[in-house]
Amino acid sequence: MKETKSKYAVLGMLSINPMSGYDIKKRVGESISNFWSESYGQIYPILKRLVDEELVTKTVERQSGKPDRHVYALTERGRKELHRWLAEGAVPKVERNEFLLKLFFGEEISPTINIKHVEKYREIQLHLLEKYEMIKQEIENKHADDSNLPYWLMTLRYGQHVSQALLRWCDETLLTLNKIRKVGRKHGV
């Protein structure tokens, strides 16, 4: 059976501090969602399995007027499993990118449509850069003394660098597509 990396995302979140399933989902959304996602439908079964494997513990906090809060904490065995996985090399994954697939076959449609696709993609990169800057300011303000901060900023900078490179690619691609469009007009296309 193929090993799920979601297990390690959950163990990693619990290495920061004990959390409920809700807290894990929220923390994923605030921290790693630009390169990793987990749904409640993934998190809760993983937590159950991690408890069964004795990689995490579960305590129940009684709350008046609300449902009980189930809080999970990493065990020493769980930390060792996380360390084992962190020490392994990562396997590169081939990305499935519908935008690039459409562009690859772009000769089949008008250059104007391809230009619109690239302009939209460029806008997405600009918005991502704005988002990354807001995240950077927020984590530097909230977690200035956290020993994880340099690592969190490294992953954030990865996203910034990728978006900056993609913006340059978009500009280059738009120049090429505009040349193609002009040549097509000369030839009555």
HELIX and SHEET records of a PDB file:
HELIX    1   1 SER A    6  ILE A   16  1                                  11    
HELIX    2   2 GLY A   21  SER A   31  1                                  11    
HELIX    3   3 TYR A   40  ASP A   52  1                                  13    
HELIX    4   4 GLU A   76  ALA A   87  1                                  12    
HELIX    5   5 GLU A   98  PHE A  104  1                                   7    
HELIX    6   6 GLY A  106  GLU A  108  5                                   3    
HELIX    7   7 PRO A  111  LYS A  142  1                                  32    
HELIX    8   8 LEU A  149  LYS A  186  1                                  38    
SHEET    1   A 2 VAL A  56  GLU A  61  0                                        
SHEET    2   A 2 ARG A  69  LEU A  74 -1                                        
END                                                                             
